Structures are given as structure tokens and as C-alpha cells.
Amino acid sequence: MRTELIITTYESPHTLVLTLESVLRQEVMPDILCIADDGSGPETAAVIAEFEAAHPEIALRHVWHEDDGFQRSAILNRAIATSGADLLIVIDGDVLIHPVYVARHVELARPGRFCTGSLIRLDAEASKAVTVDLIRSGELFTLDWLRANRAFDRVGSWLKAMPFPKAVMNLFDVTSPVRRALTGANSSAWRRDLLAVNGYDEGIKYGGQDKEIGLRMNNNGVRGRHLRFTAPLIHLDHPRGYADPEKMARQKAHIRAVRRSGQVWTEDGIVKGKRPA
């Protein structure tokens, strides 16, 4: 089983540096690292080039298209279509992954299954306090640091930081009543299962594109598996100027229709048009 970690990014070179640093701390490294770049400029290209030069042992590819607004679904489709891996793990370039993150996704990977987790969210002040040294030392993921930086607003967010042994946290995973809806910043799936539904719907912009592809995989017999409490991931706060409430409302209606109809294929995905016979 070949694994690929896909990191989506757009004009956030500083946070991409931090994300890549967390990748270097992994107990199990992916076979391939892919930067799915939604049209960033030379600063992001320089970060990627510097990382590649410093780590020639890591197979890295930079998938890029011209900047045309928020087109995360399109760049993810390009990354999926051009991948040679079996298992694709997808995160966003504004998150930091715990050292067990990739290993846990690999451990749970099965054909006909996608895995989906959650986020430990930092506020703006705590996000600014994150440094490469905090990641390298491992302090960032400690309960003490997260508590001191207001990451825990309820018991559920505290549990996402793995306060108990893995067997206990796995029990929380399998018994969680939260719907197993695919979360794009923390997910994995078999490439062939993604291709079977024609990848992401490129007509869906910010808000719901991950949930929608997860539903179409559900409709095609692929089932979700939680790793909500066993694959910690920290999300850095940032503005979302691309969020459009009107478009998000239309997309929510579309998602409800996908759930009701049993739709599997999108005509605005990797392949344009109807499903081949």
C-alpha cells in the first residue's frame, strides 16, 4: 500500500512552513508528500523549494494551477488524478499534525472505508504563538500547552488531545455519536474510491465540498470510520475572506439533495460530464 499525504495551500507560506515541520515529526512517514497549491505565488514556491532541498529523502510533488479564486476542489482533483498512491491522506496547510497522525490513518485504512477526524482549534492569539521550536520539541501537543492557550472549551475538545491510552481513545472513536461526515482538514480514503465517485464537485466552493464527496462515497457503499480522538490535529486561526453565506446556503441545499437522491457521480469532477458506461 503506497500512501500519499496531500496538503492544500493558498498564499500562506508561514503556516505551510509550520505544517511541513509537523510532517517531519511523523512516526510513520507517507511514501509521497504532495502540495496541492490553489494558485499561490513565489513565496510559497520558495518555501517548497527550500523544504525539498533540505529533505531530498522525501518524495515531494508540487501540484499547482493558476489563481482563479477559491478552487480547492479543483486542485484536489488534480492531485487525486495524478497520484500514484493507493491511500490518500488529506490535510489543509493551516493545520499541524501530531506525530502519530499518519500512522493512525494508515493503521485504519481499508478499501471501502474513509477515515475522518476533527480539529483542535486555536484562537488568533494562540496561533501567533506557535513556532517551529514548539513543534520540534513536541510541547505544542501537550495538554499543558493546549490548556494554557485556551484550546479546550469543553470535554470533547480536551479528549481530542489524547489524554488517555490509545485503547481508551479508540473506544471513544468507535462509540462517538457524531455523524461520520468526511472532514477535509483531517481525512483519508482509497484513491480508487475517490475516483469511483469522480472526485470533488468543482462547482462547490468554500463550505461543504468535503461533506458532499463523503456522502457520494457513502452512496457508493464506502463507510466512514472515526479517528476523532486518536489522530490529533491542531488548526491555526485565520481570516476567511472567501466565505460567501449565499453560496454556502445553496451548497447546503445541494448536499441535502445528494443525501436524499443517492447520487454517486458528479458531472463537474475529475472527468467532465456523465459517468462513462
NORMO-V882214 format. One record per residue. N is the residue number from 0. RES is the residue in one small letter. OMEGA is omega in radians with two decimals (999 if undefined). NEAR is the number of other ideal C-beta (glycine too) atoms within 10 Angstrom. D_LAST is the distance of its C-alpha to the last C-alpha in whole Angstrom. Layout:
N&RES&OMEGA&NEAR&D_LAST ; N&RES&OMEGA&NEAR&D_LAST
//
This chain:
0&m&3.07&10&29 ; 1&r&-3.07&13&29 ; 2&t&3.07&20&30 ; 3&e&3.04&23&29 ; 4&l&-3.13&24&31 ; 5&i&3.12&25&30 ; 6&i&3.07&22&33 ; 7&t&-3.14&23&32 ; 8&t&3.01&26&35 ; 9&y&3.02&22&36 ; 10&e&3.09&14&40 ; 11&s&-3.04&19&41 ; 12&p&-3.12&17&43 ; 13&h&-3.13&11&46 ; 14&t&3.09&19&43 ; 15&l&3.06&23&41 ; 16&v&-3.13&16&44 ; 17&l&3.11&22&45 ; 18&t&3.14&22&41 ; 19&l&3.08&25&41 ; 20&e&3.11&19&45 ; 21&s&3.07&23&43 ; 22&v&-3.14&21&40 ; 23&l&-3.11&15&43 ; 24&r&-3.03&19&45 ; 25&q&3.05&16&42 ; 26&e&3.06&11&43 ; 27&v&-3.13&14&40 ; 28&m&3.02&17&38 ; 29&p&3.10&22&34 ; 30&d&-3.10&15&33 ; 31&i&3.04&18&32 ; 32&l&-3.11&22&33 ; 33&c&2.99&26&31 ; 34&i&3.12&27&33 ; 35&a&-2.89&25&30 ; 36&d&-3.04&25&32 ; 37&d&3.03&24&32 ; 38&g&3.14&18&34 ; 39&s&-3.12&21&37 ; 40&g&-2.99&12&40 ; 41&p&-3.14&9&43 ; 42&e&3.10&12&44 ; 43&t&3.10&23&41 ; 44&a&3.13&15&40 ; 45&a&3.09&11&44 ; 46&v&-3.12&21&43 ; 47&i&3.14&21&40 ; 48&a&3.13&13&42 ; 49&e&3.11&12&45 ; 50&f&-3.11&19&43 ; 51&e&3.13&16&42 ; 52&a&-3.12&8&45 ; 53&a&-3.06&11&47 ; 54&h&-3.13&14&44 ; 55&p&3.13&8&43 ; 56&e&-3.11&6&42 ; 57&i&3.06&16&39 ; 58&a&-3.04&15&36 ; 59&l&3.01&15&35 ; 60&r&-3.09&17&33 ; 61&h&3.14&16&33 ; 62&v&-2.97&20&30 ; 63&w&2.92&17&31 ; 64&h&-3.13&13&30 ; 65&e&3.10&7&32 ; 66&d&3.11&14&34 ; 67&d&-3.07&9&32 ; 68&g&-3.09&10&33 ; 69&f&-3.09&20&32 ; 70&q&-3.11&19&28 ; 71&r&-3.13&22&28 ; 72&s&-3.11&26&24 ; 73&a&-3.12&21&24 ; 74&i&3.05&23&26 ; 75&l&3.09&27&25 ; 76&n&3.11&25&21 ; 77&r&3.12&19&23 ; 78&a&3.13&22&24 ; 79&i&-3.07&25&22 ; 80&a&-3.06&15&19 ; 81&t&-3.12&10&22 ; 82&s&3.03&20&24 ; 83&g&-3.08&11&24 ; 84&a&3.07&19&25 ; 85&d&-3.12&15&24 ; 86&l&3.11&23&26 ; 87&l&3.08&27&26 ; 88&i&-3.03&25&29 ; 89&v&3.00&26&29 ; 90&i&3.06&26&33 ; 91&d&-3.09&22&34 ; 92&g&3.05&26&37 ; 93&d&-3.13&22&40 ; 94&v&3.12&21&40 ; 95&l&-3.02&26&42 ; 96&i&3.11&26&40 ; 97&h&-3.13&24&43 ; 98&p&3.13&16&43 ; 99&v&-2.95&20&42 ; 100&y&-3.10&27&38 ; 101&v&-3.13&23&36 ; 102&a&-3.12&16&37 ; 103&r&3.08&25&37 ; 104&h&3.13&29&33 ; 105&v&-3.13&16&33 ; 106&e&-3.05&13&35 ; 107&l&-3.04&18&32 ; 108&a&3.06&20&29 ; 109&r&2.93&13&27 ; 110&p&-3.13&12&23 ; 111&g&3.12&13&22 ; 112&r&2.87&17&25 ; 113&f&3.10&25&25 ; 114&c&-3.09&28&29 ; 115&t&-3.10&26&31 ; 116&g&-3.06&25&34 ; 117&s&-3.06&22&37 ; 118&l&2.87&19&39 ; 119&i&-2.99&19&43 ; 120&r&3.02&16&44 ; 121&l&3.05&21&47 ; 122&d&-3.05&13&49 ; 123&a&-3.12&11&50 ; 124&e&3.14&10&53 ; 125&a&3.14&18&52 ; 126&s&3.12&18&49 ; 127&k&-3.10&11&52 ; 128&a&-3.09&13&53 ; 129&v&3.14&21&51 ; 130&t&3.06&13&52 ; 131&v&-3.12&13&50 ; 132&d&3.09&10&53 ; 133&l&3.13&17&53 ; 134&i&-3.11&24&49 ; 135&r&-3.11&13&51 ; 136&s&-3.07&13&53 ; 137&g&-3.08&12&51 ; 138&e&-3.05&13&53 ; 139&l&-3.07&23&50 ; 140&f&3.13&23&49 ; 141&t&3.12&13&52 ; 142&l&-3.10&13&53 ; 143&d&-3.11&8&56 ; 144&w&-3.11&18&55 ; 145&l&3.11&22&52 ; 146&r&-3.13&12&54 ; 147&a&-3.12&12&57 ; 148&n&2.92&17&54 ; 149&r&-3.13&12&53 ; 150&a&-3.08&20&50 ; 151&f&3.10&18&50 ; 152&d&3.10&10&50 ; 153&r&-3.10&7&50 ; 154&v&-3.10&7&49 ; 155&g&-3.14&14&46 ; 156&s&3.06&15&46 ; 157&w&-3.14&16&49 ; 158&l&3.13&18&46 ; 159&k&3.13&25&44 ; 160&a&3.09&20&46 ; 161&m&-3.13&19&46 ; 162&p&-3.10&12&50 ; 163&f&3.12&12&50 ; 164&p&-3.04&8&49 ; 165&k&-3.11&13&45 ; 166&a&3.12&8&45 ; 167&v&-3.12&13&47 ; 168&m&3.08&21&44 ; 169&n&3.09&17&41 ; 170&l&3.07&13&42 ; 171&f&3.10&17&42 ; 172&d&-2.99&19&39 ; 173&v&-3.13&11&38 ; 174&t&-3.13&8&40 ; 175&s&3.13&15&39 ; 176&p&-3.13&4&38 ; 177&v&-3.14&10&36 ; 178&r&-3.12&10&33 ; 179&r&3.11&17&30 ; 180&a&-3.07&16&29 ; 181&l&3.12&24&28 ; 182&t&-2.97&19&30 ; 183&g&-3.12&20&29 ; 184&a&-3.10&18&33 ; 185&n&-3.06&26&33 ; 186&s&3.01&24&30 ; 187&s&3.12&28&28 ; 188&a&3.03&27&24 ; 189&w&-3.10&21&22 ; 190&r&-3.09&18&20 ; 191&r&3.06&10&17 ; 192&d&3.07&18&17 ; 193&l&3.12&25&18 ; 194&l&-3.10&15&15 ; 195&a&3.11&17&13 ; 196&v&3.11&26&14 ; 197&n&3.04&25&14 ; 198&g&-3.10&24&17 ; 199&y&3.02&25&20 ; 200&d&-3.05&25&20 ; 201&e&3.05&21&22 ; 202&g&3.12&15&23 ; 203&i&3.14&23&25 ; 204&k&-3.10&20&28 ; 205&y&3.05&17&31 ; 206&g&2.96&21&31 ; 207&g&-3.08&22&28 ; 208&q&3.13&22&25 ; 209&d&3.09&22&26 ; 210&k&-3.09&20&26 ; 211&e&3.12&27&23 ; 212&i&3.07&28&21 ; 213&g&3.10&25&23 ; 214&l&3.12&24&22 ; 215&r&3.03&25&18 ; 216&m&3.03&23&19 ; 217&n&-3.12&20&21 ; 218&n&3.12&16&18 ; 219&n&3.06&15&16 ; 220&g&3.11&10&19 ; 221&v&-3.07&22&21 ; 222&r&3.14&11&25 ; 223&g&3.10&19&27 ; 224&r&3.14&17&30 ; 225&h&2.78&21&34 ; 226&l&-3.06&25&36 ; 227&r&-3.04&24&38 ; 228&f&-3.08&24&41 ; 229&t&3.08&26&40 ; 230&a&-3.04&29&39 ; 231&p&-3.11&25&41 ; 232&l&-3.11&22&40 ; 233&i&3.14&26&43 ; 234&h&3.12&19&42 ; 235&l&-3.11&23&44 ; 236&d&3.10&13&45 ; 237&h&3.09&11&44 ; 238&p&-3.14&7&43 ; 239&r&-3.13&9&40 ; 240&g&-3.11&8&41 ; 241&y&-3.12&14&37 ; 242&a&-3.13&12&37 ; 243&d&-3.06&15&36 ; 244&p&-3.12&8&37 ; 245&e&3.11&7&36 ; 246&k&-3.14&16&32 ; 247&m&3.11&15&32 ; 248&a&3.11&11&33 ; 249&r&-3.12&15&30 ; 250&q&3.08&21&28 ; 251&k&3.09&14&29 ; 252&a&3.11&10&28 ; 253&h&3.14&16&25 ; 254&i&3.09&20&25 ; 255&r&3.13&11&26 ; 256&a&3.10&12&24 ; 257&v&3.14&21&21 ; 258&r&-3.09&15&23 ; 259&r&-2.98&8&24 ; 260&s&-3.05&10&20 ; 261&g&-3.12&11&18 ; 262&q&3.11&17&16 ; 263&v&-3.00&18&14 ; 264&w&2.94&17&12 ; 265&t&3.13&24&14 ; 266&e&3.11&13&14 ; 267&d&-3.11&17&17 ; 268&g&-3.14&25&16 ; 269&i&3.03&18&16 ; 270&v&3.12&16&13 ; 271&k&3.10&10&14 ; 272&g&-3.04&10&12 ; 273&k&-3.14&9&9 ; 274&r&3.12&13&6 ; 275&p&-3.12&7&4 ; 276&a&999&3&0
//
